[in-house]
């Protein structure tokens, strides 16, 4: 197999961010670790907006890394200023100022690079005609694809797309510009892709439906590479004060598409009907809308049941999972649903919205409810809380199925197969 260049730009551009443990950044990190330990010739690159090009790097792996999995081996201070390289619509003033703003952003980013990146820590790399695999956000990918087009560099590009959610109606009205940018970025990514990978069968179907409906450009071959349920533990310090009684867990939950409303209403319904109300831990980043929602007057009777654990590290998150009565993920839509898989991997029951992506993750191990019906969620919570025998049977079923769950190694292997199958097709055609 030819050399594969694996894009770690997502980690570079989110360096120091509170989101480094979650979602897409976590996926990039975990797959990067497995590719580093694979037998294939995999090299690692980052895009530098300071230079408008890629550099090869040598990340630290496993115990040598800061998080026990993988890090860039670059100082956080080198994080560049990000300024969009392209926009979906013309805008007179912005387009006039754009060249000046890009020069300023490049100057600041270059100064940070020169001051913080040690000599020899990065190497020049020519990606012309090379295989480039990226699992990052489309907005990151579209920037460097535009930059490479301007430089006349063309790669064999294999991106993985995580969802089409912003193209649906779940976005907050103020995010309409975000939705337009999202569609624009995805169009650029798709047009440059030799083969398009998706994080689930559901996302593959979504992309193909949007393309058929004319809301997305024509597609190259599309292959689903479902993500993992595995949650790798780390030895990071743990500083937690968890409830002594069984509690529910929500990870990264917000109002709107993540549907925190359903869970809080379910707890309120339990309280109104005289049934026990478990504590609830909401783990993730601090969100103003989330705080405002749980502090509504109508939820005063259950407010003391809800507590927040902000920005837990990987070790803390694992401990929160393991001690939970159950994870609740009430989302109206997901591309994959990492928290549900992680809970099952650690032996914790999952209560999930009955939507296609979460069915892919949870299979017959999770309990499902209608995300528009808080009472159905309340009933499941009550059953798990009040019937210890059935609860232990469910826990045992999850434990016995551990070997059937997908690991990050499976994901990395599937990506390598996807790339190698394209190479085989090229050889057959030639």
N, C-alpha and C positions, 0 to 999 in steps of 0.2 A: 504494500500500500504506500502511496505517496505521502510526503510530509503533510501533516495537518496542523494548521495554525489556529489555536483556540483563543478566542477574544476574551480578555479579562477587563475590558474598558469599563464595564458596569461597576466593577469593584473600585477601579481607579477614580471614576467620577462620583462615586458615593462614599469615598474615603472619609472616615470620621462621622458618617451619618448615623442617626439613631435607627435607620432601617437596615443596617448591615447584617442583622441576624435573620431577616425575614424575606419571604416571597422570592422575587426574581433574583435578587442579590444572593440569597442562600442557594438557589438552584445553580447559578453560575459557579459559586464556590464549591459546592459538593461535586458537581460533574467535573470540574477542573481537577479536583483531588483524584477522582477515579481515572481520569485520562492520564494524569501524571504517573499513575501506577500501572497503566496498561502497557502492553507489549508494542503497541503502535508507535510510530515516530510522531509524537505530538510536541509542538512547541507553543509557547505562550506569548501573546502580544497585547499591547495596549495602544489605543489611539491617543495621541497628544494634540489637543487643539492649539497648543503653543507652537507646534511645528507643522500642523496640518498633515500629519502622517503617522504611521504605526512604528513602534519600536518593539523589539523582542526583549523579553525579560525572563528572569529565572525566579519564579516564586518559591517561597519557603513552604515545605510540605510537611504535614503530620506534626510530630512533636516539635519540630524546628520552627513551626509557625506560631504566630501570636494567639491563634484561636484553636489550635490543635488539629486544624484541617488544612487550610491553605491561606496564605496572605501574599501580597504582591512583592514583598521585600523592597518596598519603596516608602519613604516617609510620607505621613499624612499631609505635611506642609506642601507637598508637590501637587496637591489636588488643583486642577485647572479651573478657570472660570469658564462656564459653559454658556455659549450664546448660539442660538439656533442658526444653522447654516442655510435654511430655506423655510419658506412659509407657504401656506395653502392659497393665499390670496394676495393680490397686489395692495399696497398701502403707500401712498405717496411719501409722507413724512418719514415713516419707518424705513422704507426702501432707500430713501435718500441718505439717511443717517447710518444705515446698516454697515457700509464699508468702514466708516469711521469707528463705529462701535466694535466691529470685529478687530480692527487694528489695536484698539485699546485693550480689549480682552486678551488678545494674543500677547501683547506686551506684558500685561500683568502675569499671565500664565507662564510666559517664558522666564520672567524674573523669579517666580516661585520655583520653577524647574532648576534654574542655574544655582539658586541658593541652597536647595535641599537635596537634589539627586546626586549621589556620589558618582565620581568618574568611574566608568566601567560597569555601572549597575544596569545600564540599558545598552542595546546594540541595534545598529541600523538593520533594517530588514526590507527586502524587496518582495512585495506580495503579488506582483504581476503574474497572472496565470496560476497562482497558488490556491490551495484549498483553505478557505476561511470559514470557521464554524463559530456562530454567535448565538448565545442564549439570553442576551441582554434585552433592554427595552427598545422598542422600535425608534424612539426619539434619539437614542444614542447611536443606533445603527445608521439612521438616515443621515445624521451629521457627517459621519466618516465616509459614507457612500457618495455623498455630494462632493466632499473634499477629494476623494479618489477620482471621481469623474473629472473634476477640474484639473487634476494632475495627469489624467490619461491612464490611470491604473485600473485594470479590470481583474478581479479575482473570480475564482469559482466559489460562489457564496452559498452557504448552507445555514440559514437562520432558523431559529425556533420561535414561533409565535405563541404567546401565552393566553390570549383571549381577544374577543372582539367587543367586550362589554361596553366601552364608551360609545359604540355605535347604536346601542339600545336606548331605552327611555329611562334607565335607572340613574343617569348622571344628574347631578345637581344643576339647576338652570344656569348658574354662574360658570359652569364648566363647558359651556357650548363651544368656546374657543378651544378648550382642551380637546373636545371631540373632533373638531375640524383638523387640528394639528395631528391628532392620533390617526385619522383617516389618511392624511397626507403622508405621514411618516410610514405607515404600513404600505401605502402604494409604492413608495420608493423602495422599500425592503423587498416587496414581492417582485417588482420589476427587475431587480438585480439577482434574484435567487435562482440558482440552478435547480435546487430542490427545496421545497418548503417543509419544515418539520413543525409539528404542533404538539402541545403538552398533553393532549387527550383526544380521544375520538370525537368528543363533543365539539372541541375547538376546530378540528378538521372539518366537521360537518358545517359548522357556522361559517367558516371561511368560504367553503364551496358554495353555500347558499347565498352569501353576500355577493360572490362573484357572478353567479347565475342571475341574480336580481339586478346586476349592473351597478351595485354599490361598491364594488371593488374591481380592479382590473383583472384581465385573464390571468390564470394561474399556471405556474410550472407544476410538475408532479408534487403531490402533497402526501406526506406520510406522518401518521401519528406516532409519537414517541412518548407514551404516558410517563409522567413523573413518578417519583418514588413515594412509598409510605414510610420508608426508613427515616428515623431521626437519630443521627449520630450524637452520642453524648460527648461532653468535653469536661476538662478538669478546671474550668474557670471558677472563680470564687462564687459562693452562694451566700446571698444576704437577703433572706426572706422571712416574713412573719406570716405563716399560713394559718387559716382557721383550724381549730381542733376538730370541728364537726365536718361531715362531708359537704363538699361545695361543687357547684357547677363552674365550668370554665368557658370563657369566650376569648378567642385569640384574634387580635386585630379587628375587633368588631366596631362598626359605626352605624349611624342611622343611614337610611337610604338603601342602596343595593345590598349592603351587608346585613341590613334588617335587624338591627338591635331592638327595634320597636317590638318585634314579635316575642323576643325572649323576655323583655321587661313586662309586657302585657301578660305573658303566661305566668310569670311570678306573681303579678298583681291578682290574676284570676285565682291562683292557688290560695292566696291570702284571703280573698273575698269569700271563697267557698269553704274556709275553715280548715284547709289542708296544710301540712307543714311546708314551709318555704325554705329551701336550702340557701346557703350563702352563694354569692356569685362573685367570682374573680374575673375581671376584664384585664387581660394582659396585652400590652402593646404600647404604641406611641400615644402621647397625650393628644386628645382631640376635643376642641372646644364644643363642637356640636354634640358629641357624646356626653360630655359633662352637663350641658344644658338640658339634654333630654332626660337623663336619670334624675335630675334635680327638679323636674316638674312637680307641681303641688299634688297632682293626683297619685303620685307614687311615694308620697311621704311615709306611708305605712311600711314600705319595704326598702326605703332608702338605706337604712342601716345594714341591710343584707348585702349591699353592693360595695365592693372595694376594688381599687385599681392597683395593678402592678405595672409600673411604667418601664418600658424598654428593658425587659429582662434579658440577660445573656443566655447563651444556649444551655448552660448547665442549670440555671434557674428555671428556664422554661421547661426543661425535662422534668425537674422536680415538681413543678406545678401540675404538669400533666399526670404524673404518677400518683399524686395524692388526691386527684379530683374524683368525685363521684362519676362525672361524665363531662365530656366536651360537648358544647352545643354550638352548632354552626348553622344559623338560620338564613343564610344568604338567599337572595332571589336568583342570583346567577353567579357561577364561578367558572373559571377556565379549568381548574383542577381541584383545588382545595387541600393545600398542604396540611393545615392543622388537623383535619379529620384523619389523614393517613398517619401523621405523627402520633396522635392519641392511640390509634389502634396498634401501632408498632410498640408502644410502651405499655400496652395491656389495658388501656382505659377505654370504656365504652364511648361511642360517639352517637350523638343524637343530631341528625342532619336533615336539612330541607330535602324534600323528594324532588330533586332536579337531576338532569342527566349526568353532569360532571361529578357530583357527589356520589351518585350511584356507582360510577366508575371507580371511585376511590374506596368507598366503603363496602361495596358488594353486599353479601348477606350478613356481614358482621355488625353493621350499624342499624340503629333504629331511625325510621324516617317519618316526617310529618309534613303537612301542607304549610308552606311558609306564610300563607295568608290566613292561617287559622291558629291563633295563639292557644286556644283551648285544647287542640289536639296535642300541642307541645306540652301543655300543662299536664295532660293525662299521662304522657310518657314519663315525664319527670316524676310524677307521683308514683307511678308503678315501679320505677327503679329505686325510689327512696323507700317505699313501704313494703317491698317484697324482696327480702334479702336472699331467699333461696334462688329465685329467678335471676337476681343480679349476679350471684356467684356462678350460675350456669352460663350466663352471657360472658362473664370474665374468663371462664375456662375455655369457652369456644374461641374467644379472641386469642388467648394464649396458644391454643393448639394450632391456630391458623398462621402463626407468625412466619413459618417457613414459606408460606405461599405469597407473602407480601413482596412487593417490588423494592429493590434496593437501588441506591445511586449507581452501583456498579452495573446493574441491569440497564439503567438509562444510558450510561456512557457506552456500553457495548452496543446498544441499539443505534446510537448515533454513529459509531464507527461502521456498523453494517450499512446504514443508510448512505454513508459517503462511499464506502467500498463498492456498493452495488451500482452507484453512478459511474465509478471508474470502470467496472466490468462492462457496463452498457456501452461506454465510449470505445472500449477495446473491440467489442463485437461489431460495432458500426464501422470501425476503421478496417 
